[in-house]
Amino acid sequence: MENSPRKGFLGEWDKLSPKMKIAAVILLILPIFMYPPSVFIYLGYAVYLTLRDRRK
């Protein structure tokens, strides 16, 4: 079986270099410490991206 490339966020994550992955994790976690309700913003955006990718 051939592995098809992942779609959405995980597909973009696979394309990042190791240094960029570290920077991305920091940029994702930092707002949660600064403003805890931002978790809901992240979750809403993840749901939106998932629905958008399924429609295509």
Buried (B, 14 or more C-beta within 10 A) or exposed (E): EEEEEEEEEEEEEEEEEEEEEEEEEEEEEEBEEEEEEBEEEEEEEEEEBEEEEEEE
